[in-house]
């Protein structure tokens, strides 16, 4: 009985770790996505024109 509890908890931990990796990977992908980078460059160019 203890082994099945241990297996269940380790599966749960694997799922939690997998979700954490997905969240971090998704965040990094969103941060470096081309559309966002383009928007940042447009903003910088606009600021340069104003000053």
Biopython code that builds the backbone (N, CA, C, O; Angstrom):
import numpy as np
from Bio.PDB.StructureBuilder import StructureBuilder

atoms = [
    (1, "UNK", "N", (0.829, -1.202, 0.000)),
    (1, "UNK", "CA", (0.000, 0.000, 0.000)),
    (1, "UNK", "C", (0.872, 1.266, 0.000)),
    (1, "UNK", "O", (0.547, 2.246, -0.670)),
    (2, "UNK", "N", (1.949, 1.238, 0.733)),
    (2, "UNK", "CA", (2.802, 2.423, 0.771)),
    (2, "UNK", "C", (3.439, 2.703, -0.585)),
    (2, "UNK", "O", (3.633, 3.862, -0.954)),
    (3, "UNK", "N", (3.764, 1.648, -1.328)),
    (3, "UNK", "CA", (4.379, 1.871, -2.636)),
    (3, "UNK", "C", (3.412, 2.559, -3.594)),
    (3, "UNK", "O", (3.830, 3.426, -4.361)),
    (4, "UNK", "N", (2.134, 2.196, -3.570)),
    (4, "UNK", "CA", (1.177, 2.830, -4.472)),
    (4, "UNK", "C", (0.994, 4.302, -4.098)),
    (4, "UNK", "O", (0.833, 5.144, -4.981)),
    (5, "UNK", "N", (1.016, 4.620, -2.816)),
    (5, "UNK", "CA", (0.925, 6.020, -2.388)),
    (5, "UNK", "C", (2.143, 6.788, -2.885)),
    (5, "UNK", "O", (2.028, 7.917, -3.360)),
    (6, "UNK", "N", (3.306, 6.163, -2.771)),
    (6, "UNK", "CA", (4.544, 6.800, -3.230)),
    (6, "UNK", "C", (4.497, 7.029, -4.738)),
    (6, "UNK", "O", (4.896, 8.094, -5.211)),
    (7, "UNK", "N", (4.023, 6.060, -5.489)),
    (7, "UNK", "CA", (3.916, 6.193, -6.944)),
    (7, "UNK", "C", (2.941, 7.330, -7.292)),
    (7, "UNK", "O", (3.219, 8.140, -8.176)),
    (8, "UNK", "N", (1.819, 7.384, -6.603)),
    (8, "UNK", "CA", (0.838, 8.434, -6.858)),
    (8, "UNK", "C", (1.404, 9.812, -6.591)),
    (8, "UNK", "O", (1.182, 10.739, -7.370)),
    (9, "UNK", "N", (2.141, 9.956, -5.485)),
    (9, "UNK", "CA", (2.695, 11.269, -5.149)),
    (9, "UNK", "C", (3.788, 11.657, -6.134)),
    (9, "UNK", "O", (3.913, 12.832, -6.478)),
    (10, "UNK", "N", (4.589, 10.685, -6.600)),
    (10, "UNK", "CA", (5.641, 11.029, -7.553)),
    (10, "UNK", "C", (5.033, 11.429, -8.896)),
    (10, "UNK", "O", (5.548, 12.326, -9.565)),
    (11, "UNK", "N", (3.941, 10.771, -9.297)),
    (11, "UNK", "CA", (3.249, 11.176, -10.527)),
    (11, "UNK", "C", (2.731, 12.603, -10.383)),
    (11, "UNK", "O", (2.848, 13.410, -11.305)),
    (12, "UNK", "N", (2.160, 12.907, -9.226)),
    (12, "UNK", "CA", (1.668, 14.257, -8.960)),
    (12, "UNK", "C", (2.815, 15.265, -9.051)),
    (12, "UNK", "O", (2.661, 16.335, -9.640)),
    (13, "UNK", "N", (3.967, 14.919, -8.465)),
    (13, "UNK", "CA", (5.125, 15.821, -8.513)),
    (13, "UNK", "C", (5.604, 16.006, -9.952)),
    (13, "UNK", "O", (5.976, 17.113, -10.340)),
    (14, "UNK", "N", (5.597, 14.933, -10.747)),
    (14, "UNK", "CA", (5.995, 15.059, -12.156)),
    (14, "UNK", "C", (5.052, 16.002, -12.898)),
    (14, "UNK", "O", (5.494, 16.813, -13.712)),
    (15, "UNK", "N", (3.757, 15.898, -12.619)),
    (15, "UNK", "CA", (2.780, 16.777, -13.273)),
    (15, "UNK", "C", (3.027, 18.226, -12.872)),
    (15, "UNK", "O", (2.998, 19.118, -13.720)),
    (16, "UNK", "N", (3.270, 18.465, -11.592)),
    (16, "UNK", "CA", (3.524, 19.832, -11.116)),
    (16, "UNK", "C", (4.790, 20.387, -11.762)),
    (16, "UNK", "O", (4.811, 21.538, -12.198)),
    (17, "UNK", "N", (5.853, 19.567, -11.825)),
    (17, "UNK", "CA", (7.102, 20.020, -12.433)),
    (17, "UNK", "C", (6.895, 20.319, -13.920)),
    (17, "UNK", "O", (7.419, 21.305, -14.438)),
    (18, "UNK", "N", (6.128, 19.463, -14.604)),
    (18, "UNK", "CA", (5.851, 19.662, -16.025)),
    (18, "UNK", "C", (5.100, 20.973, -16.251)),
    (18, "UNK", "O", (5.427, 21.732, -17.164)),
    (19, "UNK", "N", (4.097, 21.235, -15.420)),
    (19, "UNK", "CA", (3.341, 22.479, -15.546)),
    (19, "UNK", "C", (4.240, 23.680, -15.300)),
    (19, "UNK", "O", (4.139, 24.685, -16.003)),
    (20, "UNK", "N", (5.123, 23.583, -14.306)),
    (20, "UNK", "CA", (6.032, 24.700, -14.012)),
    (20, "UNK", "C", (6.928, 24.982, -15.219)),
    (20, "UNK", "O", (7.144, 26.139, -15.578)),
    (21, "UNK", "N", (7.448, 23.921, -15.843)),
    (21, "UNK", "CA", (8.303, 24.086, -17.019)),
    (21, "UNK", "C", (7.512, 24.712, -18.163)),
    (21, "UNK", "O", (8.021, 25.587, -18.863)),
    (22, "UNK", "N", (6.272, 24.269, -18.357)),
    (22, "UNK", "CA", (5.444, 24.824, -19.424)),
    (22, "UNK", "C", (5.186, 26.314, -19.191)),
    (22, "UNK", "O", (5.249, 27.108, -20.130)),
    (23, "UNK", "N", (4.896, 26.694, -17.944)),
    (23, "UNK", "CA", (4.621, 28.096, -17.633)),
    (23, "UNK", "C", (5.864, 28.944, -17.891)),
    (23, "UNK", "O", (5.783, 30.001, -18.517)),
    (24, "UNK", "N", (7.011, 28.477, -17.407)),
    (24, "UNK", "CA", (8.253, 29.238, -17.604)),
    (24, "UNK", "C", (8.590, 29.325, -19.093)),
    (24, "UNK", "O", (8.959, 30.391, -19.587)),
    (25, "UNK", "N", (8.463, 28.203, -19.807)),
    (25, "UNK", "CA", (8.743, 28.207, -21.238)),
    (25, "UNK", "C", (7.799, 29.129, -21.994)),
    (25, "UNK", "O", (8.223, 29.863, -22.887)),
    (26, "UNK", "N", (6.518, 29.091, -21.639)),
    (26, "UNK", "CA", (5.549, 29.967, -22.291)),
    (26, "UNK", "C", (5.833, 31.426, -22.017)),
    (26, "UNK", "O", (5.681, 32.268, -22.901)),
    (27, "UNK", "N", (6.248, 31.735, -20.787)),
    (27, "UNK", "CA", (6.560, 33.120, -20.429)),
    (27, "UNK", "C", (7.768, 33.613, -21.218)),
    (27, "UNK", "O", (7.762, 34.727, -21.742)),
    (28, "UNK", "N", (8.809, 32.775, -21.301)),
    (28, "UNK", "CA", (10.004, 33.178, -22.047)),
    (28, "UNK", "C", (9.686, 33.334, -23.526)),
    (28, "UNK", "O", (10.183, 34.258, -24.171)),
    (29, "UNK", "N", (8.866, 32.446, -24.071)),
    (29, "UNK", "CA", (8.481, 32.537, -25.476)),
    (29, "UNK", "C", (7.688, 33.821, -25.718)),
    (29, "UNK", "O", (7.891, 34.499, -26.725)),
    (30, "UNK", "N", (6.776, 34.157, -24.786)),
    (30, "UNK", "CA", (5.975, 35.372, -24.923)),
    (30, "UNK", "C", (6.877, 36.609, -24.839)),
    (30, "UNK", "O", (6.707, 37.562, -25.599)),
    (31, "UNK", "N", (7.848, 36.582, -23.897)),
    (31, "UNK", "CA", (8.727, 37.739, -23.718)),
    (31, "UNK", "C", (9.560, 38.009, -24.958)),
    (31, "UNK", "O", (9.801, 39.165, -25.305)),
    (32, "UNK", "N", (10.006, 36.945, -25.632)),
    (32, "UNK", "CA", (10.895, 37.136, -26.781)),
    (32, "UNK", "C", (10.156, 36.955, -28.101)),
    (32, "UNK", "O", (10.788, 36.759, -29.139)),
    (33, "UNK", "N", (8.821, 37.019, -28.075)),
    (33, "UNK", "CA", (8.076, 36.833, -29.316)),
    (33, "UNK", "C", (8.320, 38.018, -30.254)),
    (33, "UNK", "O", (8.468, 39.150, -29.792)),
    (34, "UNK", "N", (8.364, 37.769, -31.553)),
    (34, "UNK", "CA", (8.706, 38.827, -32.520)),
    (34, "UNK", "C", (7.746, 40.007, -32.473)),
    (34, "UNK", "O", (8.166, 41.157, -32.601)),
    (35, "UNK", "N", (6.453, 39.727, -32.289)),
    (35, "UNK", "CA", (5.467, 40.805, -32.296)),
    (35, "UNK", "C", (5.751, 41.793, -31.168)),
    (35, "UNK", "O", (5.707, 43.008, -31.363)),
    (36, "UNK", "N", (6.045, 41.250, -29.980)),
    (36, "UNK", "CA", (6.325, 42.112, -28.827)),
    (36, "UNK", "C", (7.626, 42.878, -29.043)),
    (36, "UNK", "O", (7.716, 44.057, -28.703)),
    (37, "UNK", "N", (8.629, 42.214, -29.605)),
    (37, "UNK", "CA", (9.905, 42.869, -29.865)),
    (37, "UNK", "C", (9.700, 44.010, -30.866)),
    (37, "UNK", "O", (10.265, 45.092, -30.709)),
    (38, "UNK", "N", (8.883, 43.755, -31.899)),
    (38, "UNK", "CA", (8.603, 44.778, -32.907)),
    (38, "UNK", "C", (7.925, 45.982, -32.268)),
    (38, "UNK", "O", (8.257, 47.126, -32.577)),
    (39, "UNK", "N", (6.967, 45.718, -31.369)),
    (39, "UNK", "CA", (6.256, 46.800, -30.706)),
    (39, "UNK", "C", (7.235, 47.635, -29.878)),
    (39, "UNK", "O", (7.148, 48.862, -29.850)),
    (40, "UNK", "N", (8.180, 46.945, -29.196)),
    (40, "UNK", "CA", (9.158, 47.657, -28.384)),
    (40, "UNK", "C", (10.044, 48.535, -29.265)),
    (40, "UNK", "O", (10.359, 49.664, -28.889)),
    (41, "UNK", "N", (10.450, 48.031, -30.433)),
    (41, "UNK", "CA", (11.278, 48.821, -31.340)),
    (41, "UNK", "C", (10.496, 50.018, -31.883)),
    (41, "UNK", "O", (11.048, 51.110, -32.015)),
    (42, "UNK", "N", (9.222, 49.818, -32.197)),
    (42, "UNK", "CA", (8.398, 50.932, -32.674)),
    (42, "UNK", "C", (8.319, 52.025, -31.610)),
    (42, "UNK", "O", (8.420, 53.213, -31.917)),
    (43, "UNK", "N", (8.139, 51.614, -30.370)),
    (43, "UNK", "CA", (8.035, 52.589, -29.277)),
    (43, "UNK", "C", (9.351, 53.356, -29.141)),
    (43, "UNK", "O", (9.351, 54.573, -28.954)),
    (44, "UNK", "N", (10.470, 52.636, -29.236)),
    (44, "UNK", "CA", (11.780, 53.274, -29.109)),
    (44, "UNK", "C", (11.988, 54.272, -30.245)),
    (44, "UNK", "O", (12.500, 55.370, -30.026)),
    (45, "UNK", "N", (11.590, 53.889, -31.456)),
    (45, "UNK", "CA", (11.759, 54.790, -32.608)),
    (45, "UNK", "C", (10.886, 56.040, -32.430)),
    (45, "UNK", "O", (11.307, 57.147, -32.768)),
    (46, "UNK", "N", (9.677, 55.859, -31.902)),
    (46, "UNK", "CA", (8.780, 56.993, -31.688)),
    (46, "UNK", "C", (9.385, 57.960, -30.664)),
    (46, "UNK", "O", (9.339, 59.179, -30.832)),
    (47, "UNK", "N", (9.960, 57.372, -29.584)),
    (47, "UNK", "CA", (10.590, 58.202, -28.557)),
    (47, "UNK", "C", (11.779, 58.981, -29.137)),
    (47, "UNK", "O", (11.998, 60.142, -28.791)),
    (48, "UNK", "N", (12.537, 58.332, -30.017)),
    (48, "UNK", "CA", (13.688, 58.996, -30.625)),
    (48, "UNK", "C", (13.251, 60.158, -31.520)),
    (48, "UNK", "O", (13.924, 61.187, -31.579)),
    (49, "UNK", "N", (12.120, 59.990, -32.219)),
    (49, "UNK", "CA", (11.627, 61.066, -33.075)),
    (49, "UNK", "C", (11.189, 62.264, -32.243)),
    (49, "UNK", "O", (11.393, 63.407, -32.653)),
    (50, "UNK", "N", (10.595, 62.020, -31.090)),
    (50, "UNK", "CA", (10.086, 63.107, -30.261)),
    (50, "UNK", "C", (11.204, 63.916, -29.629)),
    (50, "UNK", "O", (11.076, 65.130, -29.474)),
    (51, "UNK", "N", (12.305, 63.261, -29.262)),
    (51, "UNK", "CA", (13.359, 63.986, -28.547)),
    (51, "UNK", "C", (14.345, 64.671, -29.483)),
    (51, "UNK", "O", (15.285, 65.319, -29.023)),
]
sb = StructureBuilder()
sb.init_structure("model")
sb.init_model(0)
sb.init_chain("A")
sb.init_seg("    ")
for serial, (resi, resn, name, xyz) in enumerate(atoms, 1):
    if name == "N":
        sb.init_residue(resn, " ", resi, " ")
    sb.init_atom(name, np.array(xyz, "f"), 0.0, 1.0, " ", f" {name:<3s}", serial, name[0])
structure = sb.get_structure()
